[in-house]
Amino acid sequence: MISIENLSFYYADEKRPALNGIDLEIGDGEFVLVTGASGSGKSSLARCLNGLIPHFYGGRLGGRVTVDGLDVSLHAPKEMATRVGMVFQDPENQLVTADVEREIAFGMENLALPRQEIAKRLEEALDTVGIAALRKRQLHTLSGGEKQKVAIASVLALKPEVLVLDEPTSELDPQGAEEVLATVQRLNDELGMTVVLVEHRLERVVHLVDRLIVLSAGRVIADGRPGQVLERQYDRLCRAGVGIPPLIRLVHGLQERGVPVTGAPLTVKEGRRLLERVYTGIGGFPAVGDARGGAGDPVIETENLWYAYKHPYAALKGIDLSIGRGEFVAVMGRNAAGKTTLVKHFIGLLKPSRGRVRVNGLDIVKTTVAELARHVGYVFQDPNDHLFAETVEEEVATTLRGLGFSDVHRRVGEVLEQFDLTPYARQYPRFLSGGQKQRVALATVLAARPQVLILDEPTRGMDQQLKDYLMRFLCEYRDGGNTVIIVTHDVEMVAEYAQRVILLGEGKIVVDGDRRQVLSRALLFSPQINRVFQGFARLGVPQEILTPEEALQLLRH
Amino acid sequence: MSSGTSYRYQDRDTVVHRLNPFAKLAWVAAVMLLAVIFDHPLYLIMLFLSTLPVIALARAWREWASLMRFMLWMSLAIVLINALVIYQGSHVLLEFTFEIPTLGQPKITLEAIAFGLGMALRLVTIVSAFVALNFTVHPDDMMQAMLKLRLPYKSVLATSMSLRFFPALVDDRERISDVQRTRGMELDRGGLLQRARNGGAVLVPLLSNSLDRAVQIAEAMEARAFGAYKRRTAFSEITLSGWDRLLAVAGLLPLPVGIYLRCLGYGKYRYYPSLQRLDPGMAGWLALAVLAALLLAILPLAWFRKRWQLD
């Protein structure tokens, strides 16, 4: 059992507490989801459970955290390891050795277990997580999801009573995430293991858990059964920047319009059961259409584009497409489908092995990256990769000088103003918060006023507030006649904002069309709301519904 | 180092890969040390050539070629610097009229160039031998071998982890270079100052990402009871059969023989004031042949071991 009494924690040199007056009891066998916006203290709370706080991080800890009767402030993480197993966010940076078996053995070796015991527990751990087939594999050949399962197995081998996972799926694609979560659920269901899962994407996990705890600014602002919390504390969660699953948003919207529905459906099945009555017998639904205009002149054209990193394995196989001015395009597909490979051609980072790519009429083979960068902005996934200068100002100015602009000073001022960064102009960019860094990275790219903006997995790891900010900005930017191209796995975001979806598979275009055609009635790539309404075809409900807002509009007449 | 080459260990399951790490460690140590104690260019060439069949059998050509491209530049730099700084030698190829304080009147001599070439050859041989070891031994096996040699655990772990994360560093560097290129930096163009500045644009994110990674790994290790006890157990230990011991001895054998030959006066070479004749004489050729035979003996032995294992 975990018991937390009046816990507060300050990181060294911080005046504001990361955790503030937390009281919690977590019983044996519970599956608890801890959520909250970035900086709400959810990761810090997880680190208090095995003593990484305060032993590894330092800082000031007040109150008491006991796990299984042991006070964590008196017992170091290496002692807690046999009671609390911890799995971290980044699968790359928590694996110590080079292959699966040795990785799982690592912790047991540290505990100085006899070799026979290690061999026995190794077998158990492999089977419990279901990775026996991977046992001889090298870690770097595994997918992200498989690596996370190895991390889980390596922790289970120490026979902990509690499993703590700190955003274990945020670096994974949807398939990998689903596999990892299914494994965790099985550990809880069948072995009765206590699980504390930290996650900010509720729609992925909320239906799996017994209890939902929401943190904001280091305090617990909601705690209870997930359905109840989401239903009764809806406004509070929204204010705290928690991303609410689309189905819950729909039900809330219906309630606001006076439609008599109660409950908080967490799965598609529950959603259909609850909403069927609402949409029955109405008939004559308005057609769902997009008000958005068509595309302008083409800005990016590819002609029979082939690319191979390593001959003869082609990553792109004959891509033909044309993207016009003013389009908002999402490039989707499984990992290794060729998404990033494709968009890297649009700024000349890769040159076609065969075929042709034109950007604003310029052949990318004959144009340098620097010249193309005046037409095309490319935002990489991790803002940390962008930042190197001494000040935010200098960071932006470097791009402008690199691209050969003359009125650097004026442009820097403008772009900092645009992204609310003027107060930070003279600060060291790497010391800013995650959201601020993201804005600096955007500013460095947009200072050149490119007509095309490419973003690679921009929303991965972002909380709702930052996501909303980015999307608002992208829509404005698009409305100014520019083109946005997003590489993403985030179906819900695409459903809401993109206009055209290009689905890649094995280096070829599988589908390319309006988001409604591509996302509706698909299995893996349908948003939650669409999957609910797929069940209502016989009621005459349009099947192209993708978002809660559209579902609400059906009832407007 | 060119892109596209993965510096990760790949188990290609060749004769060389299957050889036990001690034998390889012994053999590579022998080659490296012999390259240090012998001066004679013919001996160095022989040592260099002896690494090639091992690399060929291990099918590690790609990694080898990519490192060698880099070594070619290094060699050029060594020859150039040596020629420009050392003015000994009797065959003057070029003489300058001005004078540099403390160094004197600069001149380029045949002997200085030859000496630079000799040094470069030595370095290339050592790197080539290193490739034969590093890309054919599983990093964890290497660690086990080091531990068996009674080196302290923490230093061994730190070394093996820095090797393990080297490929990740290469990936990081490539990604960050891409980012900076899209910001108009042309990383391999411009003057020295500009290049240094652009280098910083890659280096700063690279270093601070590495620091973040180090903290995360430390945290993950701590959470898995690292350092809980003074003595930890080892799940897998390298077992050495009689054959493996024999192979390790065979691998190291060229070293004492080489030292003995060197003491007898073989393999010396004089660069200054004028180059000695290359021909080592009848006895010298014989000594060279004996060393070459001993160095290559590891291959048929390894081959035999492989078949013996399969039976």
Interface residues (C-beta under 8 A of the other chain):
Chain A: N50 L52 H55 F56 A76 P77 K78 E79 A81 T82 G85 M86 F88 D90 E92 N93 Q94 L95 V96 T97 A98 D99 E101 R102 A105 F106 G107 M108 E109 N110 L111 A112 L113 P114 R115 I118 A119 L122 Q138 H140 S154 V155 L158 Y309 K310 K344 I347 L349 T368 V369 A370 A373 G377 Y378 F380 N384 D385 H386 L387 F388 T398 T399 R401 G402 L403 G404 R430 T444 V445
Chain B: G4 R8 Y9 Q10 D11 H138 P139 D140 M161 R164 P167 A168 R175 I176 D178 V179 Q180 R181 T182 R183 G184 M185 E186 G200 A201 V202 L203 V204 P205 S208 N209 D212 R213 Q216 I217 A218 E219 A220 M221 E222 A223 R224 A225 F226 G227 A228 Y229 R231 R232 T233 A234 F235 S236
